[in-house]
Amino acid sequence: MKHGKRPTVKQKVLMIQASLHPSEWLVIKNEFATMKVVHRESGEQKTITK
């Protein structure tokens, strides 16, 4: 599993728009059109389109 980093304010806004709680998710990859996040406890990964 990749280690994630805490989201920035802009990334938190994208997470809220995707119905995710920002305090429970970490960013593992931030690309031009997508952002990959991982859940802090379960390790579940999701992709958010920007």
C-alpha positions as CSV (number, residue, x, y, z in Angstrom):
1,M,0.0,0.0,0.0
2,K,1.3,3.5,-0.8
3,H,1.7,6.0,1.9
4,G,-0.5,9.0,1.5
5,K,-0.1,12.7,2.4
6,R,-2.6,15.0,4.0
7,P,-4.8,16.9,1.5
8,T,-4.5,20.6,0.8
9,V,-7.4,22.9,1.0
10,K,-8.2,22.6,-2.7
11,Q,-8.0,18.8,-2.5
12,K,-10.3,18.9,0.5
13,V,-12.9,20.8,-1.6
14,L,-12.7,18.1,-4.3
15,M,-13.2,15.4,-1.7
16,I,-16.2,17.1,-0.2
17,Q,-17.7,17.4,-3.7
18,A,-17.1,13.6,-4.2
19,S,-19.0,12.9,-0.9
20,L,-15.8,11.9,1.0
21,H,-14.8,13.1,4.5
22,P,-11.3,14.7,4.1
23,S,-10.1,13.8,7.6
24,E,-10.5,10.1,6.7
25,W,-8.7,10.1,3.4
26,L,-5.1,10.7,2.3
27,V,-3.8,11.7,-1.2
28,I,-1.5,9.2,-2.8
29,K,-1.4,10.6,-6.4
30,N,-2.4,14.0,-7.7
31,E,-2.5,14.1,-11.5
32,F,-3.8,16.7,-14.0
33,A,-7.3,15.2,-14.4
34,T,-7.6,12.8,-11.4
35,M,-6.6,12.4,-7.8
36,K,-6.1,9.0,-6.1
37,V,-6.9,8.8,-2.4
38,V,-6.6,6.0,0.2
39,H,-8.7,5.5,3.3
40,R,-6.7,6.0,6.6
41,E,-8.0,2.8,8.3
42,S,-9.3,0.4,5.7
43,G,-6.7,1.0,2.9
44,E,-9.5,1.3,0.3
45,Q,-8.4,3.4,-2.8
46,K,-10.6,5.6,-4.8
47,T,-10.1,7.9,-7.9
48,I,-11.6,11.3,-8.0
49,T,-12.0,13.1,-11.3
50,K,-11.3,16.9,-11.2
